[in-house]
Amino acid sequence: MRLETMEPNPTWDAASYGDAVEALGGDGLVFKVWGGDWCKDCRGQLPDFAAALDAAGVPDERIEHYPVEKAEDGSKVGPGVEAYGVEYIPTVVVERDGEELARFVEEEPVSIAEYLADRLEEAEASA
């Protein structure tokens, strides 16, 4: 199932985020996105992130969507939630060859694309 909130924002300005776009386009990166179309944070953040992935040329087969629902007790349920310890959404995990390189959880002072780009650069520098 595809998250509607992962439709790219057509007004997102890729030129303003050149470094992030370049980092997200790295070879072999897989993006696992947990979100809910019902979630205000997801509706606000994921369209810009989807636009960044689009600008980076990330093929659809390297973007995995994991729709999340909220249980009566407020916990999150859905595919991969337990295996990846997803408590808040949006959550985006970036992997290469099955190894987690970076993780964005719910909100940061910068966009998802910028946050993950910084973490990916740090991972590359320490490799």
ZATI-548959 format. One line per field, with one value per atom (N, C-alpha, C): residue number from 1; residue in three letters; chain; atom name; x, y, z. Coordinates in pm, whole numbers. Example, Ala and Ser with C-alpha at 12.3 -4.5 7.8 and 13.67 -1.06 7.14 Angstrom:
kolti: c(1;1;1;2;2;2)
loke: c(ALA;ALA;ALA;SER;SER;SER)
bator: c(A;A;A;A;A;A)
lumlo: c(N;CA;C;N;CA;C)
xx: c(1319;1230;1320;1285;1367;1290)
yy: c(-569;-450;-330;-225;-106;3)
zz: c(780;780;780;708;714;787)
//
This chain:
kolti: c(1;1;1;2;2;2;3;3;3;4;4;4;5;5;5;6;6;6;7;7;7;8;8;8;9;9;9;10;10;10;11;11;11;12;12;12;13;13;13;14;14;14;15;15;15;16;16;16;17;17;17;18;18;18;19;19;19;20;20;20;21;21;21;22;22;22;23;23;23;24;24;24;25;25;25;26;26;26;27;27;27;28;28;28;29;29;29;30;30;30;31;31;31;32;32;32;33;33;33;34;34;34;35;35;35;36;36;36;37;37;37;38;38;38;39;39;39;40;40;40;41;41;41;42;42;42;43;43;43;44;44;44;45;45;45;46;46;46;47;47;47;48;48;48;49;49;49;50;50;50;51;51;51;52;52;52;53;53;53;54;54;54;55;55;55;56;56;56;57;57;57;58;58;58;59;59;59;60;60;60;61;61;61;62;62;62;63;63;63;64;64;64;65;65;65;66;66;66;67;67;67;68;68;68;69;69;69;70;70;70;71;71;71;72;72;72;73;73;73;74;74;74;75;75;75;76;76;76;77;77;77;78;78;78;79;79;79;80;80;80;81;81;81;82;82;82;83;83;83;84;84;84;85;85;85;86;86;86;87;87;87;88;88;88;89;89;89;90;90;90;91;91;91;92;92;92;93;93;93;94;94;94;95;95;95;96;96;96;97;97;97;98;98;98;99;99;99;100;100;100;101;101;101;102;102;102;103;103;103;104;104;104;105;105;105;106;106;106;107;107;107;108;108;108;109;109;109;110;110;110;111;111;111;112;112;112;113;113;113;114;114;114;115;115;115;116;116;116;117;117;117;118;118;118;119;119;119;120;120;120;121;121;121;122;122;122;123;123;123;124;124;124;125;125;125;126;126;126;127;127;127)
loke: c(MET;MET;MET;ARG;ARG;ARG;LEU;LEU;LEU;GLU;GLU;GLU;THR;THR;THR;MET;MET;MET;GLU;GLU;GLU;PRO;PRO;PRO;ASN;ASN;ASN;PRO;PRO;PRO;THR;THR;THR;TRP;TRP;TRP;ASP;ASP;ASP;ALA;ALA;ALA;ALA;ALA;ALA;SER;SER;SER;TYR;TYR;TYR;GLY;GLY;GLY;ASP;ASP;ASP;ALA;ALA;ALA;VAL;VAL;VAL;GLU;GLU;GLU;ALA;ALA;ALA;LEU;LEU;LEU;GLY;GLY;GLY;GLY;GLY;GLY;ASP;ASP;ASP;GLY;GLY;GLY;LEU;LEU;LEU;VAL;VAL;VAL;PHE;PHE;PHE;LYS;LYS;LYS;VAL;VAL;VAL;TRP;TRP;TRP;GLY;GLY;GLY;GLY;GLY;GLY;ASP;ASP;ASP;TRP;TRP;TRP;CYS;CYS;CYS;LYS;LYS;LYS;ASP;ASP;ASP;CYS;CYS;CYS;ARG;ARG;ARG;GLY;GLY;GLY;GLN;GLN;GLN;LEU;LEU;LEU;PRO;PRO;PRO;ASP;ASP;ASP;PHE;PHE;PHE;ALA;ALA;ALA;ALA;ALA;ALA;ALA;ALA;ALA;LEU;LEU;LEU;ASP;ASP;ASP;ALA;ALA;ALA;ALA;ALA;ALA;GLY;GLY;GLY;VAL;VAL;VAL;PRO;PRO;PRO;ASP;ASP;ASP;GLU;GLU;GLU;ARG;ARG;ARG;ILE;ILE;ILE;GLU;GLU;GLU;HIS;HIS;HIS;TYR;TYR;TYR;PRO;PRO;PRO;VAL;VAL;VAL;GLU;GLU;GLU;LYS;LYS;LYS;ALA;ALA;ALA;GLU;GLU;GLU;ASP;ASP;ASP;GLY;GLY;GLY;SER;SER;SER;LYS;LYS;LYS;VAL;VAL;VAL;GLY;GLY;GLY;PRO;PRO;PRO;GLY;GLY;GLY;VAL;VAL;VAL;GLU;GLU;GLU;ALA;ALA;ALA;TYR;TYR;TYR;GLY;GLY;GLY;VAL;VAL;VAL;GLU;GLU;GLU;TYR;TYR;TYR;ILE;ILE;ILE;PRO;PRO;PRO;THR;THR;THR;VAL;VAL;VAL;VAL;VAL;VAL;VAL;VAL;VAL;GLU;GLU;GLU;ARG;ARG;ARG;ASP;ASP;ASP;GLY;GLY;GLY;GLU;GLU;GLU;GLU;GLU;GLU;LEU;LEU;LEU;ALA;ALA;ALA;ARG;ARG;ARG;PHE;PHE;PHE;VAL;VAL;VAL;GLU;GLU;GLU;GLU;GLU;GLU;GLU;GLU;GLU;PRO;PRO;PRO;VAL;VAL;VAL;SER;SER;SER;ILE;ILE;ILE;ALA;ALA;ALA;GLU;GLU;GLU;TYR;TYR;TYR;LEU;LEU;LEU;ALA;ALA;ALA;ASP;ASP;ASP;ARG;ARG;ARG;LEU;LEU;LEU;GLU;GLU;GLU;GLU;GLU;GLU;ALA;ALA;ALA;GLU;GLU;GLU;ALA;ALA;ALA;SER;SER;SER;ALA;ALA;ALA)
bator: c(A;A;A;A;A;A;A;A;A;A;A;A;A;A;A;A;A;A;A;A;A;A;A;A;A;A;A;A;A;A;A;A;A;A;A;A;A;A;A;A;A;A;A;A;A;A;A;A;A;A;A;A;A;A;A;A;A;A;A;A;A;A;A;A;A;A;A;A;A;A;A;A;A;A;A;A;A;A;A;A;A;A;A;A;A;A;A;A;A;A;A;A;A;A;A;A;A;A;A;A;A;A;A;A;A;A;A;A;A;A;A;A;A;A;A;A;A;A;A;A;A;A;A;A;A;A;A;A;A;A;A;A;A;A;A;A;A;A;A;A;A;A;A;A;A;A;A;A;A;A;A;A;A;A;A;A;A;A;A;A;A;A;A;A;A;A;A;A;A;A;A;A;A;A;A;A;A;A;A;A;A;A;A;A;A;A;A;A;A;A;A;A;A;A;A;A;A;A;A;A;A;A;A;A;A;A;A;A;A;A;A;A;A;A;A;A;A;A;A;A;A;A;A;A;A;A;A;A;A;A;A;A;A;A;A;A;A;A;A;A;A;A;A;A;A;A;A;A;A;A;A;A;A;A;A;A;A;A;A;A;A;A;A;A;A;A;A;A;A;A;A;A;A;A;A;A;A;A;A;A;A;A;A;A;A;A;A;A;A;A;A;A;A;A;A;A;A;A;A;A;A;A;A;A;A;A;A;A;A;A;A;A;A;A;A;A;A;A;A;A;A;A;A;A;A;A;A;A;A;A;A;A;A;A;A;A;A;A;A;A;A;A;A;A;A;A;A;A;A;A;A;A;A;A;A;A;A;A;A;A;A;A;A;A;A;A;A;A;A;A;A;A;A;A;A;A;A;A;A;A;A)
lumlo: c(N;CA;C;N;CA;C;N;CA;C;N;CA;C;N;CA;C;N;CA;C;N;CA;C;N;CA;C;N;CA;C;N;CA;C;N;CA;C;N;CA;C;N;CA;C;N;CA;C;N;CA;C;N;CA;C;N;CA;C;N;CA;C;N;CA;C;N;CA;C;N;CA;C;N;CA;C;N;CA;C;N;CA;C;N;CA;C;N;CA;C;N;CA;C;N;CA;C;N;CA;C;N;CA;C;N;CA;C;N;CA;C;N;CA;C;N;CA;C;N;CA;C;N;CA;C;N;CA;C;N;CA;C;N;CA;C;N;CA;C;N;CA;C;N;CA;C;N;CA;C;N;CA;C;N;CA;C;N;CA;C;N;CA;C;N;CA;C;N;CA;C;N;CA;C;N;CA;C;N;CA;C;N;CA;C;N;CA;C;N;CA;C;N;CA;C;N;CA;C;N;CA;C;N;CA;C;N;CA;C;N;CA;C;N;CA;C;N;CA;C;N;CA;C;N;CA;C;N;CA;C;N;CA;C;N;CA;C;N;CA;C;N;CA;C;N;CA;C;N;CA;C;N;CA;C;N;CA;C;N;CA;C;N;CA;C;N;CA;C;N;CA;C;N;CA;C;N;CA;C;N;CA;C;N;CA;C;N;CA;C;N;CA;C;N;CA;C;N;CA;C;N;CA;C;N;CA;C;N;CA;C;N;CA;C;N;CA;C;N;CA;C;N;CA;C;N;CA;C;N;CA;C;N;CA;C;N;CA;C;N;CA;C;N;CA;C;N;CA;C;N;CA;C;N;CA;C;N;CA;C;N;CA;C;N;CA;C;N;CA;C;N;CA;C;N;CA;C;N;CA;C;N;CA;C;N;CA;C;N;CA;C;N;CA;C;N;CA;C;N;CA;C;N;CA;C;N;CA;C;N;CA;C;N;CA;C;N;CA;C;N;CA;C;N;CA;C;N;CA;C;N;CA;C;N;CA;C;N;CA;C;N;CA;C)
xx: c(84;0;89;52;128;67;153;108;77;-45;-81;7;51;135;274;307;436;427;319;312;398;494;585;513;557;507;557;468;512;577;560;619;750;797;923;1038;1129;1238;1368;1395;1513;1642;1646;1769;1812;1719;1751;1808;1799;1844;1940;2029;2118;2201;2258;2341;2258;2137;2050;2011;1974;1934;2048;2169;2285;2307;2299;2321;2214;2090;1981;1991;2062;2076;2189;2249;2361;2327;2429;2412;2360;2258;2209;2131;2098;2021;1876;1821;1680;1613;1500;1428;1300;1290;1172;1095;972;893;769;760;641;563;436;353;207;123;-21;-81;-165;-229;-320;-356;-439;-356;-223;-131;-93;-117;-86;63;151;295;336;278;309;260;140;86;169;229;309;450;509;650;679;599;632;624;532;532;664;722;851;962;957;1058;1045;923;900;954;937;990;1142;1204;1350;1399;1330;1368;1351;1244;1219;1331;1368;1475;1609;1629;1752;1755;1642;1636;1628;1577;1564;1449;1477;1371;1268;1144;1034;1065;1140;1167;1261;1321;1407;1337;1206;1126;1014;1022;924;827;698;593;538;526;470;358;234;121;100;79;64;-75;-133;-260;-236;-328;-317;-413;-361;-443;-523;-621;-704;-621;-511;-426;-326;-334;-246;-118;-90;31;15;125;124;126;48;43;54;119;133;257;280;393;526;608;743;753;641;643;723;692;763;908;932;1067;1162;1111;1196;1176;1094;1075;1013;918;855;749;769;674;607;677;627;638;546;553;549;608;676;809;842;974;1028;1153;1218;1351;1372;1498;1566;1694;1774;1871;1869;1957;2036;2147;2224;2269;2239;2274;2223;2102;2039;2091;2186;2241;2179;2129;2071;2182;2168;2265;2213;2082;2025;1878;1828;1687;1635;1520;1447;1323;1296;1178;1098;980;875;909;1005;1036;1175;1234;1365;1359;1459;1457;1474;1511;1527;1438;1425;1341;1394;1309;1351;1470;1463;1572;1704;1700;1822;1877;1789;1831;1898;1832;1889;2018;2024;2146;2263;2240;2346;2390;2293;2327;2402;2362;2430;2573;2593;2729;2816;2759;2831;2866;2773;2796;2908;2907;3011;3147;3151;3277;3338;3252;3302;3327;3291;3308;3451)
yy: c(-118;0;125;221;344;453;529;641;759;813;930;1049;1056;1167;1163;1055;1046;1092;1161;1225;1351;1368;1482;1617;1708;1846;1914;1954;2012;2150;2216;2349;2345;2226;2213;2257;2334;2394;2314;2223;2137;2217;2328;2408;2461;2482;2532;2423;2299;2185;2095;2155;2078;1973;2008;1912;1794;1822;1715;1623;1682;1603;1511;1564;1484;1368;1393;1288;1179;1218;1120;1032;1079;1003;902;877;785;645;577;443;344;270;159;195;322;359;316;260;220;302;360;445;374;349;284;391;416;528;477;507;476;606;601;720;683;781;762;883;857;966;1048;992;1057;1148;1137;1203;1343;1444;1584;1602;1544;1558;1496;1382;1316;1399;1451;1534;1660;1711;1831;1809;1691;1668;1575;1472;1370;1418;1508;1553;1621;1702;1764;1659;1561;1454;1374;1345;1273;1354;1486;1571;1566;1561;1552;1419;1310;1180;1181;1243;1255;1335;1448;1531;1458;1369;1291;1174;1149;1038;902;896;767;690;570;493;441;427;382;251;162;32;44;161;182;268;289;362;269;225;132;206;188;254;157;205;126;205;187;259;217;316;295;341;267;304;324;392;414;319;240;148;229;165;233;290;223;272;379;419;523;471;341;285;273;262;251;103;68;-68;-65;-167;-177;-259;-280;-360;-302;-385;-345;-258;-219;-130;-191;-315;-382;-411;-464;-501;-382;-263;-144;-51;-89;-7;129;134;260;296;412;462;590;670;799;805;881;897;1045;1081;992;942;820;763;719;757;716;652;529;458;445;480;468;353;258;141;127;60;15;-127;-218;-360;-413;-369;-418;-354;-262;-196;-57;-27;105;209;314;423;548;571;693;670;751;740;878;912;1033;989;1053;1019;1145;1154;1252;1396;1459;1597;1635;1726;1782;1929;2008;2149;2176;2072;2084;1980;1990;1896;1754;1660;1519;1502;1562;1549;1602;1720;1779;1696;1652;1573;1443;1371;1244;1266;1371;1401;1422;1496;1518;1387;1302;1173;1083;1086;1005;1053;1183;1236;1196;1198;1154;1006;925;782;755;828;812;853;962;1012;916;842;750;609;587;452;425)
zz: c(0;0;0;-77;-91;-2;64;144;53;64;-16;21;145;190;128;57;-10;-157;-191;-322;-315;-407;-400;-406;-322;-322;-449;-539;-666;-652;-537;-519;-442;-405;-330;-418;-363;-438;-421;-512;-504;-504;-576;-585;-449;-359;-225;-134;-178;-96;-173;-251;-337;-265;-148;-74;-25;23;72;-43;-156;-273;-315;-318;-358;-261;-131;-32;-41;-64;-71;-195;-296;-419;-418;-302;-291;-340;-392;-446;-342;-380;-300;-176;-156;-37;-53;54;59;169;137;230;274;404;462;538;492;543;615;746;823;841;810;825;816;837;825;755;659;587;681;794;895;986;980;1074;1025;1110;1076;1046;1128;1105;971;938;811;693;703;594;575;683;674;624;652;623;506;489;389;244;206;66;25;114;82;75;165;160;31;-7;-133;-251;-248;-355;-356;-239;-231;-290;-258;-315;-466;-512;-656;-723;-663;-718;-718;-619;-610;-707;-773;-869;-805;-681;-612;-677;-730;-795;-694;-739;-652;-581;-645;-582;-462;-440;-323;-217;-234;-135;-90;35;88;180;157;234;338;461;570;637;591;651;797;881;1025;1068;1159;1221;1370;1434;1578;1648;1743;1821;1925;1987;2087;2201;2235;2345;2299;2172;2119;2057;2075;2017;1866;1797;1651;1612;1510;1459;1308;1255;1110;1076;947;903;949;1009;1048;1171;1230;1346;1460;1494;1604;1569;1451;1410;1410;1376;1369;1489;1585;1704;1675;1584;1546;1651;1715;1814;1767;1687;1641;1490;1429;1284;1248;1138;1045;1101;1063;1087;952;924;800;837;791;812;676;674;552;571;478;485;356;369;253;284;195;213;347;386;508;636;627;746;760;879;903;911;829;827;895;889;944;975;1071;1110;1148;1092;1129;1204;1319;1397;1429;1378;1403;1366;1432;1397;1445;1373;1402;1363;1401;1364;1214;1139;993;926;794;720;726;691;688;595;477;378;434;494;549;665;753;868;823;733;687;608;529;454;548;657;756;820;855;918;820;691;591;569;569;556;674;795;913;904;858;843;742;630;529;583;662;716;816;890;991;936;812;753;714)
//
